[in-house]
Amino acid sequence: MFKDPYFISGFIISAIVVAISGVLLWNFFSNWDASVVVLSWDVYSGVRIFGDTGNVLGIFGIAVFVIFLNFGLATYLYNRERFLAYLFSFASIVFSILILIAAGALVFFN
């Protein structure tokens, strides 16, 4: 299972992308002096949702949890249904790229 390059490379790539987004969020929001962070911004209505830095770093925590959950489910299903294991591996890559986009948007708007 761990020698299969298609299976393990998906989780390695997703871990690298989530680590990049975590470093991006930590570098920008670790020394944040303001108590308010813009969490949602819209072109038509402007700022919609405010939060604090704990909410921003919580996004990284949720991403790590989902990646570990996908890895656990994929290792459980690998011997039974290999296609689903590959699907979980690919889904973790897509999810980590979406988290990186969200982290970039949070850094850009703040």
C-alpha positions as CSV (number, residue, x, y, z in Angstrom):
1,M,0.0,0.0,0.0
2,F,2.7,2.5,0.9
3,K,4.8,1.4,-2.0
4,D,2.1,2.3,-4.5
5,P,3.3,5.6,-6.0
6,Y,-0.2,6.8,-7.1
7,F,-1.6,6.2,-3.6
8,I,1.1,7.8,-1.5
9,S,2.0,10.7,-3.9
10,G,-1.4,12.2,-3.6
11,F,-1.1,12.5,0.2
12,I,2.5,13.7,0.0
13,I,1.5,16.5,-2.5
14,S,-1.5,17.5,-0.4
15,A,0.6,17.6,2.8
16,I,3.1,19.9,1.0
17,V,0.3,22.2,-0.2
18,V,-1.3,22.3,3.2
19,A,2.1,23.0,4.8
20,I,2.6,25.9,2.3
21,S,-0.8,27.4,3.2
22,G,-0.1,27.0,6.9
23,V,3.2,28.8,6.6
24,L,1.5,31.5,4.6
25,L,-1.2,32.0,7.2
26,W,1.2,31.8,10.1
27,N,3.7,34.3,8.6
28,F,0.9,36.8,7.9
29,F,-1.3,36.4,10.9
30,S,1.1,35.5,13.8
31,N,2.0,39.1,14.5
32,W,-1.4,40.5,13.6
33,D,-2.1,43.5,15.8
34,A,-5.7,44.2,14.8
35,S,-8.4,42.4,16.6
36,V,-10.6,42.1,13.5
37,V,-9.8,40.0,10.4
38,V,-11.9,40.1,7.2
39,L,-13.1,36.6,6.5
40,S,-15.5,37.2,3.6
41,W,-15.4,40.0,1.0
42,D,-17.8,40.5,-1.9
43,V,-17.5,42.8,-4.8
44,Y,-21.1,44.0,-4.5
45,S,-21.6,44.3,-0.8
46,G,-18.0,44.7,0.5
47,V,-17.0,43.1,3.8
48,R,-19.6,40.5,4.9
49,I,-18.0,38.5,7.7
50,F,-15.5,39.6,10.4
51,G,-13.5,37.3,12.6
52,D,-10.2,37.0,14.6
53,T,-6.9,35.3,14.0
54,G,-8.2,32.1,15.7
55,N,-10.7,31.7,12.9
56,V,-8.0,32.0,10.3
57,L,-5.7,29.5,11.9
58,G,-8.7,27.2,12.4
59,I,-9.0,26.9,8.7
60,F,-5.5,25.3,8.7
61,G,-6.5,23.0,11.5
62,I,-9.6,21.8,9.7
63,A,-7.5,21.2,6.6
64,V,-5.1,19.0,8.5
65,F,-7.9,17.1,10.1
66,V,-9.6,16.4,6.7
67,I,-6.3,15.3,5.1
68,F,-5.7,12.8,8.0
69,L,-9.3,11.6,7.7
70,N,-8.9,11.0,4.0
71,F,-5.6,9.2,4.6
72,G,-7.2,7.0,7.2
73,L,-10.2,6.2,5.1
74,A,-8.0,5.5,2.1
75,T,-5.7,3.1,4.0
76,Y,-8.7,1.3,5.3
77,L,-10.3,0.9,1.9
78,Y,-7.0,0.2,-0.1
79,N,-7.2,-3.6,0.1
80,R,-11.0,-3.7,-0.4
81,E,-11.6,-1.1,-3.1
82,R,-8.5,0.5,-4.6
83,F,-10.4,2.9,-6.8
84,L,-11.9,4.6,-3.7
85,A,-8.5,4.8,-2.1
86,Y,-7.2,6.6,-5.2
87,L,-10.3,8.8,-5.1
88,F,-9.6,9.8,-1.5
89,S,-6.0,10.6,-2.4
90,F,-7.0,12.8,-5.3
91,A,-9.7,14.5,-3.3
92,S,-7.2,15.4,-0.7
93,I,-5.1,17.1,-3.4
94,V,-8.1,19.1,-4.6
95,F,-9.1,20.0,-1.1
96,S,-5.6,21.2,-0.2
97,I,-5.4,23.3,-3.3
98,L,-8.7,24.9,-2.3
99,I,-7.3,25.6,1.1
100,L,-4.3,27.3,-0.4
101,I,-6.6,29.5,-2.6
102,A,-8.6,30.4,0.6
103,A,-5.3,31.2,2.5
104,G,-4.1,33.4,-0.4
105,A,-7.4,35.2,-0.5
106,L,-7.3,35.9,3.2
107,V,-3.8,37.2,3.0
108,F,-4.7,39.4,0.0
109,F,-7.8,40.9,1.5
110,N,-6.2,41.7,4.8
